[in-house]
Amino acid sequence: MMDPIGTQPPGASGTTLEPVDPEVAWAAVLARDARFDGRVVYAVSTTGVFCRPSCPSRRPRRRHVTLFSRPEEARDAGFRPCCRCTPEAELAPAAAAVVRVQAHIDAHLDDRLTLDRLARVAGLSPAHLQRSFKGRLGLSPHEYVRARRAERFKAEVRKGRTVTDALYGAGYSSASRLYEGAYAELGMTPGAYRRGGKGVRILYTVATSALGRLLVAATEKGVCSVQLGDAESVLERGLRSQYPEADLERDDRSLRPTLAAILAHLDGAVRQLDLPLDVAGTAFEWRVWKALREIPYGETRSYAQVAAAVGRPGAARAVARACAGNRVALLVPCHRVVRGDGSTGGYRWGEGRKRRLLALEKSASEGGPG
C-alpha cells in the first residue's frame, strides 16, 4: 500500500506545500532530518504512535511505518502523537518560516528565486532568513536552490530524458546555468553524467606508500579517486567499477606532481592538501566532505560532532554513510572521524590503516609545523 502522503494545505504565505516523495521522507526519518519536521510525520503500527522525522526514538522497520503529510491525517488513521517529539506542536516561528521557504523553493524551481522573494514568503528580513535557513539546513537559500535543481536534473536524466529536456525540467533557465555548476554538483559534465561517465578520460597511477599500495586517478578537472590497498590489480578493478564507462589510461608521468603531493602529505611534510576534486556527491555529502576537510591535521572529530557542524544534529549515521561514500581517501580525510567513545570505527580501506594513518598524523603534528 502506498503511503498516504498528499498535498498539504497552504502555509502562511499562501503557498501549497509540495508533497514529499515517500522514499525521500523515509530517508529523512532514518537520518532524523529536522528539515522535514512540519512536512511529514511517520506512524508506527507496532506502537500506534506517530512522530516527527527528528524524533530521537529508535528507528522502526520500514514495513511497520506509514508516512503522512500532516499530524491530523495520522490521528484520523488511529495513531496517537509521540510524547517525546510532540509532532502536533507548532514549530518555532523561524523554523516554520524556513519550512515554508523550503517548500516554496521545491514547488517553484522553474522560477527566478531571489532572496527578497523568499524573504517575503518567510515573513522575515532577507538577512534574518539567510541566518535562519543556514542554521536549520546548513545551506543558504541559494545553495539549496542549486542543490535541488541538481537533484531534479539527475532524477530526470536517470529516467532517460535528454540533457536539454532535463535541464529545463529541473528549473535551469539555460544550458550555461547548468554547466556553470556542473562540476560542483555532478562531478562531471551533465552529458557525461547521463552516460555513466562515458567519454570522460581518466588518468591514473599506482605507487607504494606508508599505507600500502596507493592509486590516484584524475580527470582534466581534478582528482576523482584515491584508493588504498594491498594489490595493484585490486585497486585497478576498483577504479573500473567506479567509472565503468570512462576511458581509463595509466599515466605515471602526468600524475607525478599530484602523487608527490599526496605522498608528502602521508609523510607529514605537507599538512594541508588543496588539490582540485572531480567527484560526484549529493548536497549533504558535499557538506560533510567540506566539514571533514576543515578538521585540523592531527585532530579527530566524532560522527556526532561532524553532524552538528553541518547543521544536522542527530544525523551521525548519515555522516557515517557520507564518509563511506568518499572516493578520494586522504583528500577528504574521513579517517579523522571516530566514534563518540574515541575508538577508530570503520574505514573503507581497513581499520588497521585508519589507526596507522591517525598515528602518523599525530606523530607529525607533535613534531612541530611541517
C-alpha positions as a Markdown table, in Angstrom:
| # | Residue | x | y | z |
|---|---|---|---|---|
| 1 | Met | 0.0 | 0.0 | 0.0 |
| 2 | Met | 1.3 | 3.5 | -0.9 |
| 3 | Asp | 2.0 | 5.9 | 1.9 |
| 4 | Pro | -0.8 | 8.5 | 2.1 |
| 5 | Ile | 1.4 | 11.5 | 1.5 |
| 6 | Gly | -0.6 | 14.1 | -0.3 |
| 7 | Thr | -0.6 | 17.9 | -0.9 |
| 8 | Gln | -0.6 | 19.8 | 2.3 |
| 9 | Pro | -2.7 | 22.9 | 3.0 |
| 10 | Pro | -1.4 | 26.4 | 2.2 |
| 11 | Gly | 1.2 | 27.9 | 4.6 |
| 12 | Ala | 1.2 | 31.4 | 5.8 |
| 13 | Ser | 2.5 | 32.6 | 2.5 |
| 14 | Gly | -0.4 | 31.1 | 0.6 |
| 15 | Thr | 1.9 | 28.5 | -1.0 |
| 16 | Thr | 0.7 | 25.0 | -1.2 |
| 17 | Leu | 3.4 | 22.7 | 0.1 |
| 18 | Glu | 4.7 | 20.2 | -2.4 |
| 19 | Pro | 4.1 | 16.6 | -1.3 |
| 20 | Val | 7.3 | 14.8 | -0.1 |
| 21 | Asp | 8.2 | 11.7 | -2.1 |
| 22 | Pro | 7.9 | 8.6 | 0.2 |
| 23 | Glu | 11.4 | 7.5 | -0.4 |
| 24 | Val | 12.8 | 10.9 | 0.4 |
| 25 | Ala | 10.6 | 11.1 | 3.5 |
| 26 | Trp | 11.8 | 7.7 | 4.7 |
| 27 | Ala | 15.4 | 8.7 | 4.2 |
| 28 | Ala | 14.7 | 11.8 | 6.3 |
| 29 | Val | 13.2 | 9.6 | 9.1 |
| 30 | Leu | 16.3 | 7.3 | 9.0 |
| 31 | Ala | 18.6 | 10.4 | 9.2 |
| 32 | Arg | 16.5 | 12.1 | 11.9 |
| 33 | Asp | 16.4 | 15.0 | 9.5 |
| 34 | Ala | 14.8 | 18.1 | 11.2 |
| 35 | Arg | 14.5 | 19.8 | 7.8 |
| 36 | Phe | 11.4 | 17.6 | 7.2 |
| 37 | Asp | 9.7 | 18.4 | 10.6 |
| 38 | Gly | 6.4 | 20.1 | 9.7 |
| 39 | Arg | 6.4 | 18.5 | 6.3 |
| 40 | Val | 5.9 | 14.8 | 7.2 |
| 41 | Val | 5.2 | 12.6 | 10.1 |
| 42 | Tyr | 5.7 | 8.8 | 10.4 |
| 43 | Ala | 3.4 | 6.4 | 12.2 |
| 44 | Val | 4.5 | 3.1 | 13.6 |
| 45 | Ser | 1.9 | 0.2 | 13.5 |
| 46 | Thr | 3.6 | -1.7 | 16.3 |
| 47 | Thr | 3.3 | 1.1 | 18.8 |
| 48 | Gly | 0.4 | 3.1 | 17.5 |
| 49 | Val | 2.4 | 6.3 | 17.7 |
| 50 | Phe | 3.3 | 9.0 | 15.1 |
| 51 | Cys | 6.4 | 11.2 | 15.3 |
| 52 | Arg | 8.4 | 13.9 | 13.6 |
| 53 | Pro | 11.3 | 12.8 | 11.4 |
| 54 | Ser | 13.8 | 14.2 | 14.0 |
| 55 | Cys | 12.3 | 12.2 | 16.9 |
| 56 | Pro | 15.2 | 10.7 | 19.0 |
| 57 | Ser | 13.3 | 7.4 | 19.4 |
| 58 | Arg | 14.7 | 4.2 | 17.9 |
| 59 | Arg | 14.1 | 3.8 | 14.2 |
| 60 | Pro | 11.4 | 1.3 | 13.3 |
| 61 | Arg | 11.4 | -1.2 | 10.4 |
| 62 | Arg | 10.1 | 0.3 | 7.1 |
| 63 | Arg | 7.3 | -2.3 | 6.9 |
| 64 | His | 5.8 | -1.0 | 10.2 |
| 65 | Val | 5.8 | 2.6 | 9.1 |
| 66 | Thr | 3.1 | 4.7 | 7.3 |
| 67 | Leu | 4.1 | 8.3 | 6.2 |
| 68 | Phe | 1.6 | 11.2 | 6.4 |
| 69 | Ser | 1.8 | 14.8 | 5.4 |
| 70 | Arg | 0.0 | 16.1 | 8.4 |
| 71 | Pro | -0.4 | 15.1 | 12.1 |
| 72 | Glu | -4.2 | 15.2 | 11.7 |
| 73 | Glu | -4.0 | 12.5 | 9.0 |
| 74 | Ala | -2.1 | 10.2 | 11.3 |
| 75 | Arg | -4.7 | 10.9 | 14.1 |
| 76 | Asp | -7.6 | 10.1 | 11.7 |
| 77 | Ala | -5.8 | 6.8 | 10.9 |
| 78 | Gly | -5.9 | 5.9 | 14.6 |
| 79 | Phe | -2.4 | 6.8 | 15.7 |
| 80 | Arg | -1.6 | 8.9 | 18.8 |
| 81 | Pro | 1.2 | 11.6 | 19.0 |
| 82 | Cys | 4.6 | 10.8 | 20.4 |
| 83 | Cys | 5.2 | 12.3 | 23.9 |
| 84 | Arg | 8.9 | 12.8 | 23.2 |
| 85 | Cys | 8.9 | 14.8 | 20.0 |
| 86 | Thr | 5.3 | 16.3 | 20.2 |
| 87 | Pro | 4.6 | 16.2 | 16.5 |
| 88 | Glu | 1.5 | 18.3 | 16.8 |
| 89 | Ala | 3.3 | 21.2 | 18.5 |
| 90 | Glu | 3.9 | 24.2 | 16.3 |
| 91 | Leu | 7.4 | 24.8 | 15.1 |
| 92 | Ala | 9.2 | 27.8 | 16.3 |
| 93 | Pro | 8.4 | 30.8 | 14.1 |
| 94 | Ala | 11.8 | 31.0 | 12.4 |
| 95 | Ala | 11.8 | 27.2 | 11.8 |
| 96 | Ala | 8.3 | 27.3 | 10.4 |
| 97 | Ala | 9.4 | 30.2 | 8.1 |
| 98 | Val | 12.2 | 28.1 | 6.8 |
| 99 | Val | 9.9 | 25.2 | 6.2 |
| 100 | Arg | 7.6 | 27.5 | 4.1 |
| 101 | Val | 10.6 | 28.8 | 2.1 |
| 102 | Gln | 11.9 | 25.3 | 1.6 |
| 103 | Ala | 8.5 | 24.1 | 0.3 |
| 104 | His | 8.2 | 27.3 | -1.9 |
| 105 | Ile | 11.6 | 26.5 | -3.5 |
| 106 | Asp | 10.7 | 22.9 | -4.1 |
| 107 | Ala | 7.4 | 23.9 | -5.8 |
| 108 | His | 8.9 | 26.8 | -7.9 |
| 109 | Leu | 12.3 | 25.6 | -9.1 |
| 110 | Asp | 11.5 | 26.9 | -12.6 |
| 111 | Asp | 11.0 | 30.4 | -11.3 |
| 112 | Arg | 13.6 | 33.1 | -10.5 |
| 113 | Leu | 14.0 | 32.7 | -6.8 |
| 114 | Thr | 15.7 | 35.8 | -5.3 |
| 115 | Leu | 16.4 | 36.2 | -1.7 |
| 116 | Asp | 13.9 | 39.1 | -1.5 |
| 117 | Arg | 11.2 | 36.9 | -2.9 |
| 118 | Leu | 11.9 | 34.1 | -0.4 |
| 119 | Ala | 12.1 | 36.6 | 2.4 |
| 120 | Arg | 8.5 | 37.7 | 1.6 |
| 121 | Val | 7.4 | 34.1 | 1.7 |
| 122 | Ala | 9.1 | 33.7 | 5.1 |
| 123 | Gly | 7.8 | 37.0 | 6.5 |
| 124 | Leu | 11.4 | 37.7 | 7.6 |
| 125 | Ser | 14.0 | 40.2 | 6.5 |
| 126 | Pro | 16.5 | 38.8 | 3.9 |
| 127 | Ala | 19.3 | 38.8 | 6.5 |
| 128 | His | 17.2 | 37.0 | 9.1 |
| 129 | Leu | 16.0 | 34.4 | 6.6 |
| 130 | Gln | 19.6 | 33.8 | 5.4 |
| 131 | Arg | 20.7 | 33.2 | 9.0 |
| 132 | Ser | 17.7 | 31.0 | 9.9 |
| 133 | Phe | 17.8 | 29.0 | 6.7 |
| 134 | Lys | 21.5 | 28.2 | 7.0 |
| 135 | Gly | 21.2 | 27.5 | 10.7 |
| 136 | Arg | 18.4 | 24.9 | 10.1 |
| 137 | Leu | 19.6 | 23.3 | 6.9 |
| 138 | Gly | 23.3 | 24.0 | 6.8 |
| 139 | Leu | 22.9 | 25.7 | 3.3 |
| 140 | Ser | 22.0 | 29.2 | 2.2 |
| 141 | Pro | 18.7 | 29.6 | 0.3 |
| 142 | His | 20.8 | 30.0 | -2.9 |
| 143 | Glu | 22.8 | 26.8 | -2.2 |
| 144 | Tyr | 19.6 | 24.9 | -1.5 |
| 145 | Val | 18.1 | 26.0 | -4.8 |
| 146 | Arg | 21.2 | 24.9 | -6.7 |
| 147 | Ala | 21.2 | 21.5 | -4.8 |
| 148 | Arg | 17.5 | 20.9 | -5.5 |
| 149 | Arg | 17.9 | 21.7 | -9.2 |
| 150 | Ala | 20.9 | 19.4 | -9.5 |
| 151 | Glu | 19.0 | 16.6 | -7.7 |
| 152 | Arg | 16.0 | 17.1 | -10.0 |
| 153 | Phe | 18.2 | 17.2 | -13.1 |
| 154 | Lys | 19.9 | 13.9 | -12.1 |
| 155 | Ala | 16.5 | 12.3 | -11.5 |
| 156 | Glu | 15.3 | 13.4 | -14.9 |
| 157 | Val | 18.4 | 12.0 | -16.8 |
| 158 | Arg | 18.1 | 8.7 | -14.9 |
| 159 | Lys | 14.6 | 8.5 | -16.4 |
| 160 | Gly | 16.1 | 8.7 | -19.9 |
| 161 | Arg | 15.3 | 12.3 | -20.8 |
| 162 | Thr | 17.8 | 14.2 | -22.9 |
| 163 | Val | 20.1 | 16.7 | -21.2 |
| 164 | Thr | 18.2 | 19.6 | -22.8 |
| 165 | Asp | 14.8 | 18.4 | -21.7 |
| 166 | Ala | 16.1 | 17.5 | -18.2 |
| 167 | Leu | 17.8 | 20.9 | -17.6 |
| 168 | Tyr | 14.6 | 22.9 | -18.4 |
| 169 | Gly | 12.5 | 20.4 | -16.4 |
| 170 | Ala | 14.9 | 20.9 | -13.4 |
| 171 | Gly | 14.4 | 24.7 | -13.5 |
| 172 | Tyr | 17.6 | 25.9 | -15.2 |
| 173 | Ser | 17.0 | 28.9 | -17.4 |
| 174 | Ser | 19.7 | 27.9 | -19.9 |
| 175 | Ala | 22.3 | 25.3 | -20.6 |
| 176 | Ser | 25.0 | 27.7 | -19.4 |
| 177 | Arg | 23.4 | 27.8 | -15.9 |
| 178 | Leu | 23.6 | 24.1 | -15.7 |
| 179 | Tyr | 27.2 | 23.8 | -16.9 |
| 180 | Glu | 28.4 | 26.6 | -14.6 |
| 181 | Gly | 27.6 | 24.5 | -11.6 |
| 182 | Ala | 28.1 | 21.0 | -13.2 |
| 183 | Tyr | 31.4 | 20.2 | -11.7 |
| 184 | Ala | 30.4 | 21.2 | -8.2 |
| 185 | Glu | 27.1 | 19.3 | -8.2 |
| 186 | Leu | 27.7 | 16.4 | -10.6 |
| 187 | Gly | 31.4 | 15.8 | -10.6 |
| 188 | Met | 31.5 | 15.8 | -14.4 |
| 189 | Thr | 29.6 | 17.4 | -17.3 |
| 190 | Pro | 25.8 | 16.7 | -17.4 |
| 191 | Gly | 26.1 | 14.7 | -20.6 |
| 192 | Ala | 28.8 | 12.6 | -19.2 |
| 193 | Tyr | 26.8 | 12.0 | -16.1 |
| 194 | Arg | 23.9 | 10.8 | -18.1 |
| 195 | Arg | 26.1 | 8.3 | -19.9 |
| 196 | Gly | 27.6 | 7.0 | -16.7 |
| 197 | Gly | 30.9 | 8.7 | -17.3 |
| 198 | Lys | 31.3 | 7.5 | -20.9 |
| 199 | Gly | 33.7 | 9.7 | -22.9 |
| 200 | Val | 35.4 | 11.0 | -19.8 |
| 201 | Arg | 39.2 | 10.5 | -19.9 |
| 202 | Ile | 40.6 | 9.4 | -16.6 |
| 203 | Leu | 44.4 | 9.0 | -16.0 |
| 204 | Tyr | 45.7 | 7.0 | -13.1 |
| 205 | Thr | 48.9 | 5.9 | -11.4 |
| 206 | Val | 49.8 | 3.5 | -8.6 |
| 207 | Ala | 52.7 | 3.7 | -6.2 |
| 208 | Thr | 53.9 | 2.3 | -2.9 |
| 209 | Ser | 53.1 | 4.4 | 0.2 |
| 210 | Ala | 53.4 | 4.1 | 4.0 |
| 211 | Leu | 49.9 | 2.5 | 4.0 |
| 212 | Gly | 50.5 | 0.0 | 1.2 |
| 213 | Arg | 49.6 | 0.5 | -2.5 |
| 214 | Leu | 48.2 | 3.9 | -3.4 |
| 215 | Leu | 46.1 | 4.6 | -6.5 |
| 216 | Val | 45.4 | 8.1 | -7.7 |
| 217 | Ala | 43.2 | 8.9 | -10.6 |
| 218 | Ala | 42.2 | 12.3 | -12.1 |
| 219 | Thr | 40.2 | 13.9 | -14.9 |
| 220 | Glu | 41.2 | 17.1 | -16.5 |
| 221 | Lys | 39.2 | 18.9 | -13.8 |
| 222 | Gly | 40.6 | 17.3 | -10.7 |
| 223 | Val | 41.3 | 14.1 | -8.7 |
| 224 | Cys | 38.4 | 11.7 | -8.9 |
| 225 | Ser | 39.7 | 8.7 | -7.0 |
| 226 | Val | 42.3 | 7.9 | -4.3 |
| 227 | Gln | 42.4 | 4.3 | -3.1 |
| 228 | Leu | 44.5 | 2.4 | -0.6 |
| 229 | Gly | 45.1 | -1.4 | -0.7 |
| 230 | Asp | 47.5 | -4.3 | -0.8 |
| 231 | Ala | 47.3 | -5.3 | -4.5 |
| 232 | Glu | 47.6 | -3.1 | -7.6 |
| 233 | Ser | 45.2 | -5.3 | -9.6 |
| 234 | Val | 42.5 | -4.9 | -6.9 |
| 235 | Leu | 42.8 | -1.1 | -6.9 |
| 236 | Glu | 42.6 | -1.0 | -10.7 |
| 237 | Arg | 39.5 | -3.1 | -10.6 |
| 238 | Gly | 38.0 | -0.8 | -8.0 |
| 239 | Leu | 38.6 | 2.2 | -10.3 |
| 240 | Arg | 37.0 | 0.4 | -13.2 |
| 241 | Ser | 33.9 | -0.4 | -11.1 |
| 242 | Gln | 33.7 | 3.3 | -10.0 |
| 243 | Tyr | 33.8 | 4.5 | -13.6 |
| 244 | Pro | 32.8 | 1.6 | -15.8 |
| 245 | Glu | 32.1 | 3.8 | -18.9 |
| 246 | Ala | 35.1 | 6.1 | -18.7 |
| 247 | Asp | 38.3 | 5.9 | -20.8 |
| 248 | Leu | 40.9 | 4.8 | -18.3 |
| 249 | Glu | 44.6 | 5.2 | -19.0 |
| 250 | Arg | 47.7 | 4.7 | -16.8 |
| 251 | Asp | 49.9 | 7.7 | -16.9 |
| 252 | Asp | 52.6 | 7.8 | -14.2 |
| 253 | Arg | 54.4 | 10.8 | -15.6 |
| 254 | Ser | 51.4 | 13.2 | -15.9 |
| 255 | Leu | 50.2 | 12.4 | -12.3 |
| 256 | Arg | 53.7 | 12.6 | -10.8 |
| 257 | Pro | 53.2 | 16.1 | -9.1 |
| 258 | Thr | 49.8 | 15.0 | -7.7 |
| 259 | Leu | 51.1 | 11.8 | -6.4 |
| 260 | Ala | 54.2 | 13.5 | -4.9 |
| 261 | Ala | 51.9 | 15.9 | -3.0 |
| 262 | Ile | 49.8 | 13.1 | -1.6 |
| 263 | Leu | 52.9 | 11.1 | -0.6 |
| 264 | Ala | 54.4 | 14.2 | 1.1 |
| 265 | His | 51.1 | 14.6 | 3.0 |
| 266 | Leu | 51.3 | 11.0 | 4.2 |
| 267 | Asp | 54.9 | 11.6 | 5.4 |
| 268 | Gly | 53.8 | 14.7 | 7.3 |
| 269 | Ala | 55.8 | 17.1 | 5.2 |
| 270 | Val | 52.6 | 18.7 | 3.8 |
| 271 | Arg | 49.8 | 19.2 | 6.3 |
| 272 | Gln | 47.0 | 20.6 | 4.1 |
| 273 | Leu | 46.1 | 19.1 | 0.7 |
| 274 | Asp | 44.2 | 21.5 | -1.5 |
| 275 | Leu | 44.2 | 19.6 | -4.8 |
| 276 | Pro | 41.1 | 20.1 | -7.1 |
| 277 | Leu | 38.5 | 17.4 | -6.9 |
| 278 | Asp | 36.1 | 16.0 | -9.6 |
| 279 | Val | 33.8 | 13.7 | -7.7 |
| 280 | Ala | 30.0 | 13.3 | -7.6 |
| 281 | Gly | 28.0 | 13.7 | -4.4 |
| 282 | Thr | 24.7 | 14.8 | -3.0 |
| 283 | Ala | 24.4 | 18.2 | -1.4 |
| 284 | Phe | 24.6 | 16.6 | 2.1 |
| 285 | Glu | 27.6 | 14.6 | 1.1 |
| 286 | Trp | 29.4 | 17.7 | -0.1 |
| 287 | Arg | 28.6 | 19.5 | 3.2 |
| 288 | Val | 30.0 | 16.6 | 5.2 |
| 289 | Trp | 33.1 | 16.3 | 3.0 |
| 290 | Lys | 33.7 | 20.1 | 3.3 |
| 291 | Ala | 33.5 | 19.8 | 7.1 |
| 292 | Leu | 36.0 | 16.9 | 7.1 |
| 293 | Arg | 38.5 | 19.0 | 5.1 |
| 294 | Glu | 38.2 | 21.6 | 7.9 |
| 295 | Ile | 39.3 | 19.2 | 10.6 |
| 296 | Pro | 42.9 | 20.2 | 11.5 |
| 297 | Tyr | 45.7 | 17.9 | 10.8 |
| 298 | Gly | 46.5 | 15.6 | 13.7 |
| 299 | Glu | 43.0 | 16.0 | 15.2 |
| 300 | Thr | 39.8 | 14.0 | 15.1 |
| 301 | Arg | 36.0 | 14.6 | 15.4 |
| 302 | Ser | 33.2 | 12.3 | 16.3 |
| 303 | Tyr | 30.4 | 11.5 | 13.9 |
| 304 | Ala | 28.1 | 13.4 | 16.1 |
| 305 | Gln | 30.4 | 16.5 | 16.1 |
| 306 | Val | 30.5 | 16.5 | 12.3 |
| 307 | Ala | 26.7 | 16.1 | 12.2 |
| 308 | Ala | 26.4 | 19.2 | 14.4 |
| 309 | Ala | 28.9 | 21.1 | 12.3 |
| 310 | Val | 26.8 | 20.6 | 9.1 |
| 311 | Gly | 23.6 | 21.7 | 10.9 |
| 312 | Arg | 22.2 | 18.2 | 11.3 |
| 313 | Pro | 22.5 | 17.2 | 15.0 |
| 314 | Gly | 21.4 | 13.6 | 15.4 |
| 315 | Ala | 22.4 | 12.6 | 11.8 |
| 316 | Ala | 25.6 | 10.8 | 12.9 |
| 317 | Arg | 24.6 | 7.7 | 10.8 |
| 318 | Ala | 24.1 | 9.8 | 7.7 |
| 319 | Val | 27.5 | 11.3 | 8.3 |
| 320 | Ala | 28.9 | 7.8 | 8.5 |
| 321 | Arg | 27.3 | 6.9 | 5.2 |
| 322 | Ala | 28.8 | 10.1 | 3.6 |
| 323 | Cys | 32.2 | 9.1 | 4.9 |
| 324 | Ala | 31.7 | 5.6 | 3.4 |
| 325 | Gly | 30.8 | 7.1 | 0.1 |
| 326 | Asn | 34.1 | 9.2 | -0.1 |
| 327 | Arg | 36.1 | 8.2 | -3.2 |
| 328 | Val | 39.1 | 10.3 | -2.5 |
| 329 | Ala | 40.9 | 8.9 | 0.6 |
| 330 | Leu | 43.2 | 11.4 | 2.3 |
| 331 | Leu | 42.0 | 14.4 | 0.2 |
| 332 | Val | 38.7 | 14.2 | 2.1 |
| 333 | Pro | 40.1 | 13.0 | 5.4 |
| 334 | Cys | 37.2 | 10.7 | 6.6 |
| 335 | His | 39.8 | 8.9 | 8.6 |
| 336 | Arg | 39.7 | 11.8 | 11.1 |
| 337 | Val | 36.1 | 10.9 | 12.1 |
| 338 | Val | 35.9 | 8.5 | 15.0 |
| 339 | Arg | 33.2 | 7.1 | 17.3 |
| 340 | Gly | 32.0 | 9.0 | 20.3 |
| 341 | Asp | 33.9 | 6.8 | 22.7 |
| 342 | Gly | 37.2 | 7.6 | 20.9 |
| 343 | Ser | 37.6 | 4.2 | 19.1 |
| 344 | Thr | 38.5 | 4.4 | 15.5 |
| 345 | Gly | 35.4 | 2.9 | 14.0 |
| 346 | Gly | 35.2 | 1.6 | 10.4 |
| 347 | Tyr | 37.2 | 2.7 | 7.4 |
| 348 | Arg | 36.7 | 1.8 | 3.8 |
| 349 | Trp | 40.4 | 1.0 | 3.4 |
| 350 | Gly | 40.7 | -1.1 | 6.6 |
| 351 | Glu | 40.6 | -0.2 | 10.2 |
| 352 | Gly | 44.3 | -1.0 | 10.6 |
| 353 | Arg | 45.2 | 1.6 | 8.0 |
| 354 | Lys | 43.0 | 4.1 | 9.8 |
| 355 | Arg | 44.8 | 3.6 | 13.1 |
| 356 | Arg | 48.1 | 3.8 | 11.3 |
| 357 | Leu | 47.1 | 7.0 | 9.5 |
| 358 | Leu | 45.9 | 8.7 | 12.7 |
| 359 | Ala | 49.1 | 7.7 | 14.4 |
| 360 | Leu | 51.2 | 9.1 | 11.6 |
| 361 | Glu | 49.4 | 12.4 | 11.7 |
| 362 | Lys | 49.5 | 12.7 | 15.5 |
| 363 | Ser | 53.3 | 12.0 | 15.5 |
| 364 | Ala | 54.0 | 14.5 | 12.7 |
| 365 | Ser | 51.7 | 17.1 | 14.4 |
| 366 | Glu | 53.5 | 16.7 | 17.7 |
| 367 | Gly | 56.8 | 17.1 | 16.0 |
| 368 | Gly | 56.0 | 20.7 | 15.1 |
| 369 | Pro | 55.0 | 22.6 | 12.0 |
| 370 | Gly | 55.6 | 20.9 | 8.7 |
